[in-house]
């Protein structure tokens, strides 16, 4: 339970093939390194390298996951508008 109380980031990466991946991490830059090592998500492992293009900090895991779910429901154009802001 204490682990969930730590601040988290919702983040987005652009994959080599131009697709976008959204996730949650305690440190997005470290998580991107792992994505590029092929650790974790199968989606990004097959599309390396990935580049961090957006992140937003949240006070806890629950809120970051809520934002992740929201973003994953969006169309590509909406995600790109968020990145451009």
C-alpha positions, 0 to 999 in steps of 0.5 A: 500500500505504501508503494502506491502512495509514492508519486508517479508519472504518466508518460508517453514514448514514440516508438521507432515505427511512429506508434505511441505507447503510454505507461506509468513509472516512478522515473520515466527516463529510467523506464525508457532505458528499460524499454530500450533494453527490451525489458517490460512491455512486449509492445515497445520491445518490438519497436525499439528504440523508443523516445520519451516525448511527454510526462506528467507527475501525479501524487500517487499511482492511482491518479497516474493510472487513471490518466494513463487509461484516459490517454489510451482511450484517445485518438492519435491526433488528440495524443499528439496535441497533448505532446505539442502543448 
